Every structure is written in C-alpha cells, then in structure tokens.
Amino acid sequence: LLFFFGGFYAYLSFHDIRKKYLLQMLNYSIPLIPGLIMLWVLNALNRPLLAKYVGMTELGIFVIAMKFPVVLNTGFSMFGNSWQISVMEEFKKKDYSQYYNRILKVAFSIALFVAIILTVISPLAFHCFIDSRFHSGIQYIAVLMLWFLFSFTGMLIGTNFSAAKRSKYFLISSIVSMCSALIGNIVLIPFLGVWGAVWSLALSALVITVVRVFLASRYVKMKQISYYAVLLCGYLLFCILFHQGILEAVAAAIVLCGIILKWNWSDISNFIHYVF
C-alpha cells in the first residue's frame, strides 16, 4: 500500500542499484528473517502442549496472564528501537562503554520498577476487567514478568549487534533460546502444566540474554553485574511473597522500589528529563 498508493515507487530506480551495497544489505538482513520467525515460534511452542496436557481452559488462563508482560514488552520495545539509533551514533567512541552501561542500568531499573507496580495491581485489574473464571491467572503474573525483563534486557544488549552490523548474532542467540524453550516445554509442561510453560518462557528469555551478553562482550563490557544480580534476587523474593498474600507483596514492592529509586535517582531524573 505504501509502495503503490504512497508514491514510494518514485524513489525506486534499478539503474542506481549498486551491487556492493546490495550485497552488504542482504548479508545483514537475511539472518534476521529466520531469527524473527524463531522468536515468534518460541512464544507459540507452548500452546499445543498446554492444550494437550491441561486443556483449553488452562490455556486460556495462561494466554490472559501473558497479556500483562506482553503489553509492557510492546511499550518498552519502542524505547529499545529508538535507543538503537543512539547506540549506532555512539558506537566505537571512547566513552561508548560508559554511556551504554549507564543507559542500560537506568532502562533496566525503570522496567523492573514498572513490572513490580503492574504485578502488585494485577489482582485489581483481573477483578475489574476479567471474568472470574480466569482469576487463577493472577498467580502467574510475577514470574511472567521475568520473561518481560529478560526479553527487554536481551533486546537492549542486541543493539550492539546492529551497530556492529553482526546480524548473525541475532540468529545464533535465537537458535539457542528456541532450543532451550523447546526442551523446557517438552520437559516441564507434562509435569507442571501452566507453571511449566511460565518457567520455560522465563528461562528461555534468560538464556537469550546470557548468550547476547557473551556475544556483545566483544564490543562492550557489561559493568555492574552485581547490581543486576541483587535486584533480580530481590525480585525473586518479591515473587515468593506475592504468592503469600497481597500485604506481603505490597511491603516487598515498596522496599524493592525504594531501593531502585535510591540507587538510581539522579540517573532516572536525568533520563526522564531527556525523554520528555
């Protein structure tokens, strides 16, 4: 539609095609195609297994619970796509490592903060907007947010591959992640049901993040790993308390969000000022 009715054809000229640049573009873009297909397959692998082992009702509960992290993932991916331009501009500059790690830390902290808040209010959202037959999906929200956090972090790390024009690393990390998801679904779903699918998603997203950290280390060194480890441990504790009761979850959320704000207040305020 854009090509024919938007007049894009006016900018196409076969006489101006240069083989050198065409090959460079194809070499970069072709590995992205199977990688994107695999990511789509990755998120659909659990559907038939869930339908077989736990039934369509439980599958529906899982799908509804997935809406919460999917909404966050969609919203934060817009930031990731925008930030990719800045990464390309700053790539290979002297202070690139410092710039990259600073923004990565702030973006992860904001994503974790929002994930905690949305998890805490998810019971209210379920009771207000979702039929009571599906309220059991509340229990999966906290762990599903791990999928969002790892997916978002993996996407931010992957911007280095775009800047370095190494699209094959997207393909490699997608293959490893899909294999881990396939194994996780086959092994866990028959025994754990919906929880098997939930943990399989979280673990496959963790795998793709770890693989991308390893591959991206050729271009930028990831700093403050202990910071991410502490916050993730805090979030896992929050997940446990979330299943104990709403009061425990709120108390843990206040403490964890307070730690995030204290450790990042200056950077977050500058970040918000920059964005808005």
C-alpha positions as CSV (number, residue, x, y, z in Angstrom):
1,L,0.0,0.0,0.0
2,L,2.8,2.4,0.9
3,F,4.7,1.5,-2.3
4,F,1.8,1.9,-4.7
5,F,-0.5,4.4,-3.1
6,G,2.1,6.3,-1.1
7,G,4.2,7.0,-4.1
8,F,7.2,5.2,-2.9
9,Y,7.8,3.8,-6.4
10,A,9.1,7.2,-7.4
11,Y,12.2,6.6,-5.3
12,L,13.0,3.2,-6.9
13,S,15.5,3.1,-9.7
14,F,17.1,-0.1,-11.0
15,H,19.8,1.9,-12.7
16,D,21.0,3.2,-9.3
17,I,21.4,-0.2,-7.7
18,R,25.0,-0.8,-6.6
19,K,26.0,-4.5,-6.2
20,K,28.4,-3.7,-3.4
21,Y,25.8,-2.1,-1.1
22,L,23.1,-4.6,-2.2
23,L,25.2,-7.5,-1.0
24,Q,26.0,-5.7,2.3
25,M,22.3,-5.1,2.9
26,L,21.4,-8.7,2.1
27,N,24.2,-10.0,4.2
28,Y,22.9,-8.1,7.2
29,S,19.2,-8.6,6.7
30,I,18.9,-12.2,5.6
31,P,20.0,-13.7,9.0
32,L,17.3,-11.5,10.7
33,I,14.5,-13.3,8.9
34,P,14.8,-16.8,10.5
35,G,15.7,-15.2,13.8
36,L,12.4,-13.3,13.9
37,I,10.5,-16.3,12.8
38,M,12.1,-18.4,15.6
39,L,11.2,-15.7,18.2
40,W,7.6,-16.0,17.0
41,V,7.7,-19.8,17.2
42,L,9.4,-19.5,20.6
43,N,6.3,-17.8,22.0
44,A,3.9,-20.2,20.4
45,L,5.6,-23.5,21.2
46,N,3.7,-23.9,24.5
47,R,0.2,-23.5,23.1
48,P,-0.3,-27.0,21.6
49,L,1.4,-28.7,24.6
50,L,-0.8,-26.8,27.1
51,A,-3.9,-27.7,25.1
52,K,-2.9,-31.4,25.2
53,Y,-1.9,-31.7,28.8
54,V,-4.0,-29.2,30.8
55,G,-6.9,-28.4,28.4
56,M,-8.2,-25.3,26.7
57,T,-9.4,-23.6,29.9
58,E,-6.0,-23.5,31.4
59,L,-4.5,-22.5,28.1
60,G,-6.9,-19.5,28.1
61,I,-5.9,-18.6,31.6
62,F,-2.2,-18.7,30.5
63,V,-2.9,-16.5,27.4
64,I,-4.8,-13.9,29.5
65,A,-2.0,-13.8,32.1
66,M,0.5,-13.3,29.3
67,K,-1.2,-10.0,28.2
68,F,0.3,-8.2,31.1
69,P,4.0,-8.7,30.3
70,V,3.2,-8.5,26.5
71,V,1.8,-5.0,27.0
72,L,5.0,-4.0,28.8
73,N,7.2,-5.6,26.3
74,T,5.5,-3.8,23.4
75,G,5.7,-0.5,25.1
76,F,9.3,-0.8,26.2
77,S,10.4,-2.2,22.8
78,M,9.6,1.3,21.3
79,F,12.2,2.7,23.6
80,G,14.6,0.0,22.5
81,N,14.1,0.7,18.9
82,S,14.6,4.4,19.4
83,W,17.7,3.9,21.6
84,Q,19.2,1.7,18.8
85,I,19.8,4.9,16.8
86,S,21.8,6.4,19.6
87,V,23.8,3.3,20.0
88,M,24.8,3.4,16.4
89,E,25.8,7.0,16.7
90,E,27.9,6.4,19.9
91,F,29.3,3.1,18.9
92,K,33.2,2.9,18.8
93,K,33.5,6.3,20.6
94,K,35.9,6.4,23.5
95,D,33.2,6.8,26.2
96,Y,30.7,4.4,24.5
97,S,31.1,1.7,27.2
98,Q,30.3,4.2,30.0
99,Y,27.4,5.7,28.0
100,Y,25.9,2.3,27.1
101,N,26.2,0.8,30.6
102,R,24.6,3.9,32.2
103,I,21.6,3.8,29.9
104,L,21.3,0.0,30.2
105,K,21.2,0.3,34.0
106,V,18.6,3.0,34.1
107,A,16.4,1.3,31.4
108,F,16.5,-2.0,33.3
109,S,15.8,-0.3,36.6
110,I,12.7,1.5,35.2
111,A,11.5,-1.7,33.5
112,L,11.8,-3.6,36.8
113,F,10.1,-0.7,38.7
114,V,7.1,-0.8,36.3
115,A,7.0,-4.6,36.3
116,I,6.7,-4.6,40.1
117,I,4.0,-2.0,40.2
118,L,2.0,-3.7,37.5
119,T,2.3,-7.1,39.3
120,V,1.0,-5.6,42.5
121,I,-2.0,-4.0,40.8
122,S,-2.7,-7.1,38.6
123,P,-5.2,-8.6,41.1
124,L,-7.3,-5.4,40.9
125,A,-7.1,-5.4,37.1
126,F,-8.2,-9.0,37.0
127,H,-11.2,-8.4,39.3
128,C,-12.2,-5.3,37.3
129,F,-11.8,-6.4,33.7
130,I,-11.5,-10.2,33.5
131,D,-14.2,-12.9,34.1
132,S,-13.9,-14.6,37.5
133,R,-13.3,-18.0,35.7
134,F,-9.8,-16.7,34.7
135,H,-8.8,-15.1,38.1
136,S,-6.4,-18.0,38.8
137,G,-4.1,-16.4,36.2
138,I,-3.0,-13.9,38.8
139,Q,-0.6,-16.4,40.3
140,Y,1.5,-16.5,37.1
141,I,1.9,-12.7,36.6
142,A,5.0,-12.2,38.8
143,V,7.1,-15.0,37.1
144,L,5.9,-14.0,33.7
145,M,7.3,-10.5,34.3
146,L,10.7,-12.2,34.4
147,W,10.1,-13.1,30.8
148,F,9.5,-9.4,30.1
149,L,12.6,-8.3,32.0
150,F,14.9,-10.7,30.3
151,S,13.4,-10.1,26.9
152,F,13.7,-6.4,27.2
153,T,17.3,-6.6,28.5
154,G,18.2,-9.0,25.7
155,M,16.8,-6.6,23.2
156,L,18.9,-3.7,24.6
157,I,22.0,-5.8,24.5
158,G,21.2,-6.8,20.9
159,T,21.5,-3.2,19.8
160,N,25.3,-3.7,19.8
161,F,24.9,-6.3,17.1
162,S,23.0,-3.8,14.9
163,A,25.7,-1.1,15.5
164,A,28.5,-3.6,14.7
165,K,26.5,-5.0,11.7
166,R,26.7,-8.5,13.0
167,S,23.2,-9.7,12.5
168,K,24.3,-13.4,12.6
169,Y,24.5,-13.0,16.4
170,F,20.7,-12.4,16.5
171,L,20.3,-15.7,14.7
172,I,22.7,-17.5,17.0
173,S,21.0,-16.3,20.2
174,S,17.6,-17.0,18.7
175,I,18.5,-20.6,17.9
176,V,19.9,-21.2,21.4
177,S,16.9,-19.7,23.0
178,M,14.4,-21.6,20.9
179,C,16.2,-24.9,21.7
180,S,16.1,-24.2,25.4
181,A,12.4,-23.3,25.1
182,L,11.6,-26.4,23.2
183,I,13.4,-28.6,25.8
184,G,11.8,-26.7,28.6
185,N,8.3,-27.0,27.3
186,I,8.6,-30.7,26.5
187,V,10.1,-31.5,29.9
188,L,8.2,-29.1,32.2
189,I,4.6,-28.8,30.8
190,P,3.7,-32.5,31.2
191,F,4.7,-32.4,34.9
192,L,3.9,-28.8,35.9
193,G,1.2,-27.8,33.5
194,V,0.9,-24.0,33.1
195,W,3.7,-23.4,35.5
196,G,5.9,-25.4,33.2
197,A,5.1,-23.0,30.3
198,V,5.6,-20.0,32.5
199,W,9.1,-21.1,33.8
200,S,10.1,-22.3,30.3
201,L,9.4,-18.8,28.9
202,A,11.3,-17.1,31.7
203,L,14.3,-19.4,31.4
204,S,14.4,-19.2,27.6
205,A,14.5,-15.4,27.8
206,L,17.2,-15.6,30.4
207,V,19.2,-17.9,28.0
208,I,19.0,-15.4,25.1
209,T,20.1,-12.6,27.4
210,V,23.1,-14.5,28.7
211,V,24.1,-15.6,25.2
212,R,23.8,-12.0,24.0
213,V,25.9,-10.7,26.9
214,F,28.6,-13.2,26.0
215,L,28.5,-12.2,22.3
216,A,28.3,-8.5,23.0
217,S,31.3,-8.6,25.2
218,R,33.4,-8.4,22.0
219,Y,32.1,-4.8,21.6
220,V,31.3,-3.5,25.1
221,K,32.0,-4.8,28.6
222,M,28.9,-5.2,30.7
223,K,29.5,-3.5,34.1
224,Q,27.8,-3.6,37.5
225,I,26.7,-7.2,37.0
226,S,26.3,-7.4,40.8
227,Y,23.8,-4.6,40.7
228,Y,21.5,-6.6,38.3
229,A,22.1,-9.8,40.4
230,V,21.0,-8.1,43.6
231,L,17.8,-6.6,42.0
232,L,16.9,-9.9,40.4
233,C,17.3,-11.7,43.7
234,G,15.1,-9.1,45.3
235,Y,12.5,-9.6,42.6
236,L,12.6,-13.4,43.1
237,L,11.9,-12.8,46.8
238,F,9.1,-10.5,45.8
239,C,7.7,-13.3,43.6
240,I,7.6,-15.6,46.7
241,L,5.9,-13.0,48.9
242,F,3.4,-12.2,46.1
243,H,2.1,-15.8,46.5
244,Q,1.9,-15.4,50.3
245,G,-0.5,-12.5,50.2
246,I,-1.2,-9.1,48.9
247,L,0.0,-7.3,52.1
248,E,3.4,-9.1,51.9
249,A,3.6,-8.3,48.2
250,V,2.9,-4.6,48.7
251,A,5.5,-4.4,51.5
252,A,8.1,-6.1,49.4
253,A,7.3,-3.9,46.4
254,I,7.7,-0.7,48.5
255,V,11.1,-1.9,49.7
256,L,12.4,-3.0,46.3
257,C,11.1,0.1,44.5
258,G,12.6,2.3,47.2
259,I,16.0,0.6,46.7
260,I,15.7,1.1,42.9
261,L,14.9,4.8,43.3
262,K,17.6,5.4,45.9
263,W,20.3,3.7,43.8
264,N,19.3,5.5,40.5
265,W,17.6,8.7,41.5
266,S,20.0,11.1,39.7
267,D,20.2,9.0,36.6
268,I,16.4,8.3,36.4
269,S,15.6,12.0,36.8
270,N,18.0,12.9,34.1
271,F,16.7,10.1,31.9
272,I,13.0,11.3,32.4
273,H,14.1,14.8,31.6
274,Y,15.9,13.7,28.5
275,V,12.9,11.6,27.3
276,F,10.2,14.2,28.0
